Amino acid sequence: MGGQAFLRCYTRPEMPTTSNPALLEALRRAVGAGNVVHAPEDLIAYEYDATIEHALPDAVVFPGTAEECAAVVRAANQFDVPVIPRGSGTGLAGGTLAVKGGVVVALTRMNRIVEIDAANRIAVVEPGVINLQLQEALAPHRLTWAPDPSSQRICSVGGNIGNNSGGPHTLAQGSTVNHVLGLEVVVADGRVINLGGRVLDAPGVDLRGLMVGSEGTLGIVTQATLRLIPLAPNVRTLLAIFDTIEAASEAVSAVIRNGVIPVAMEMMDQEIIKVVEPRIHAGYPMDAGAVLLIEVEGLPEGVVIEAQAVIDACRASGAREVRSAETQQERDRLWEGRKAGIGAIGAAVPAFYLLDGVVPRTKLPAVMHRVMELVEQYGFRCANIFHAGDGNLHPNIMFDPQEEGATQRVLDLGGEIMRLCVDVGGSITGEHGIGSEKRSYMEWVFSPTDLQAMERVRLAFGSVERFNPCKVLPGGHGCASGHAAEIAAHISKPGVYI
Ligand SMILES: Cc1cc2nc3c(=O)[nH]c(=O)nc-3n(C[C@H](O)[C@H](O)[C@H](O)COP(=O)(O)OP(=O)(O)OC[C@H]3O[C@@H](n4cnc5c(N)ncnc54)[C@H](O)[C@@H]3O)c2cc1C
C-alpha cells in the first residue's frame, strides 16, 4: 500500500530453513522447481501484507492444484515448519505474516472460475480468483457474489473466506460466511476434505462455517462453492452531505429507525474528501464535514419509497443536502471515490495505521466524537472511511515513522480506540480479522474458557503448529508477543470513555 510503512519486524532466533536444501527439494518436488521462491530478495515481497508489521518467510510456493497444496503440507510436516496460506496479501491484520518463519503458500496460480451454474445460482471457484473478476464474470448472468470488500479489485476469494470479509453490501446481505456453500480444504495431515456442499443447509456438523473466518489457521481452501444472488433490477445511489461527522453518524441510525435497510451506507469524513476529491473528482463537496454514500435497491416502486425515507431521515439529522445520482456514470463516480479512498490516503502521507473496530450503530456518534478527541490528544491527524451502517469504524491514523516515538504512539492510540469499542459493547474487529495484530486483545472480548474452546477446534483440525501459528488466539508456543500485547499490557483495564 502506497504510504503505509512496515514498522515492526518479528525476529526469529533460529536459522532460516531455506538453508535446508532437503526442504527446498521436497517443495520443488511438490509444486515444480519454477514455483518455489527462496532467494532473500524475492522473499521480501512476501514478508508483509497491508498492515504495519512484517516477517520474512523461509520459502514461498505457488501450487497449481489441491494435490500440490497437499504435497506442500506433507513436506512441511516432514520438516516441521509452519504453512501460511496467502491470497493477494491485502489483509489488514497481519494474517499472512510468517511470524515463525515457514512456507507461504501463495494461491495466485489457482485462479480458475470452474463453473457458473446460473440456474441454481452457484459458482465454483479456485481460491486465487480475484473478487472483481468473479463479479465481472457473473454480471452477464445478472448475478453477483455479495461480498464486495473495498479492495475487491485485488483481493482473492480465498482471502475473503479466510477473513470472513465484509464490504459496503454487508449491511443488507451479510458477510462472506452467508455466501459460501461448500469448501474443499487441505488439512494438517496433508489430506483433502470437503465441507458443506451445493445447498444452503448441508447435513452434518457445519465445519464450512468454522472454516470461514478462520484466517488460514485450520487449513488451505483449495476450492469454494459460492452462493450467488441476483443483481437488483433497480438501484438508487444517494450522497448525503453533512457539516459534522457526528451529524452524519446520527443519520445512520435515523435511516434504519425509519424502517429502511439500505444495501450500503458508507461514511467519508473531511480528511478523506480532501485527499480523494482532487484525485478522483467523485463529486464530494470539499467543504463538507462528512458525507454518507447510501444505496437502496429493489423493484422500481420500492426504491422510490425507500430513497425518500432515507432522504427524510438524513435531512432530519441535519444533512444540508442529499444528492441523487441520475446516471450510471454519476453512480460509478460516487463509488469510485469510496473505493479509492484508502489508496488516496496512502498516496498523500508517509504512513498511516488503518484500524478496524465495530460498535453498536447507535453508539457511533459518541464513539466518533471520542475517537477524534483521542486522535487530537495524541497529536495525530485521522481520516475516517467506513461501512457506517454496520457500526464498523476505520480510523486511518496518519503519521510519519521517521518522527521519534511516533510509531509507538500510533500503536498506543490504536489500542485505546479498540478498548473504546469494547467498552461501549462493540468489538475489536468489524471485518479485517485478528491476525497477529490483535490477538492479545482477544482477552478483552472472550473469557479464558471461550478461548480454550477455540483452541480445541484448532487442535481438532490438528493445525495448532502447522497452519498460521501465532495468529488469532493469544499465547501460543514460541510466539512473540507482537505489538498488541505490549499495548494490551498498559490498557488492560476497562476505561470510562463516554
Ligand atoms: C484498500 C483496502 C481496502 C479494504 N477494504 C476492505 C473491506 O471493505 N472489507 C473487508 O472485509 N476487508 C477489506 N480489506 C482487507 C482485505 O482486503 C480483505 O481482508 C481481503 O478479503 C483479503 O483478501 P486477500 O486475498 O488479500 O487475503 P490475504 O491477505 O492474502 O489473506 C487473508 C487471510 O486469509 C487467509 N487465507 C488466504 N487465502 C486462503 C486460503 N486459500 N485458504 C485459507 N486461508 C486463506 C490468510 O492466511 C490470511 O489469514 C481492505 C484492504 C485494503 C488494502
The ligand as an ORCA input file, in Angstrom:
! r2SCAN-3c Opt
* xyz 0 1
  C      -7.508     -0.661      0.412
  C      -8.099     -1.806      1.187
  C      -9.467     -1.867      1.388
  C     -10.029     -2.920      2.104
  N     -11.383     -2.962      2.257
  C     -11.931     -3.998      2.914
  C     -13.351     -4.078      3.079
  O     -14.108     -3.234      2.628
  N     -13.842     -5.132      3.773
  C     -13.031     -6.108      4.293
  O     -13.537     -7.038      4.924
  N     -11.696     -6.059      4.127
  C     -11.130     -5.047      3.458
  N      -9.772     -5.004      3.300
  C      -8.926     -6.078      3.866
  C      -8.623     -7.218      2.857
  O      -8.606     -6.733      1.539
  C      -9.645     -8.359      2.993
  O      -9.490     -8.958      4.259
  C      -9.490     -9.426      1.910
  O     -10.544    -10.342      1.963
  C      -8.175    -10.166      1.975
  O      -8.019    -10.897      0.769
  P      -6.571    -11.339      0.269
  O      -6.738    -12.187     -0.933
  O      -5.684    -10.186      0.119
  O      -6.135    -12.236      1.501
  P      -4.758    -12.309      2.277
  O      -4.427    -11.003      2.894
  O      -3.736    -12.911      1.405
  O      -5.149    -13.357      3.430
  C      -6.088    -13.016      4.412
  C      -6.230    -14.167      5.426
  O      -6.854    -15.277      4.794
  C      -6.013    -16.428      4.824
  N      -6.145    -17.069      3.517
  C      -5.923    -16.521      2.297
  N      -6.189    -17.422      1.335
  C      -6.562    -18.554      1.964
  C      -6.941    -19.860      1.535
  N      -6.995    -20.181      0.245
  N      -7.235    -20.795      2.472
  C      -7.203    -20.493      3.793
  N      -6.851    -19.289      4.263
  C      -6.546    -18.339      3.362
  C      -4.616    -15.889      5.106
  O      -3.817    -16.844      5.786
  C      -4.902    -14.682      5.965
  O      -5.063    -15.056      7.303
  C      -9.193     -3.944      2.619
  C      -7.811     -3.882      2.401
  C      -7.266     -2.831      1.703
  C      -5.781     -2.816      1.485
*
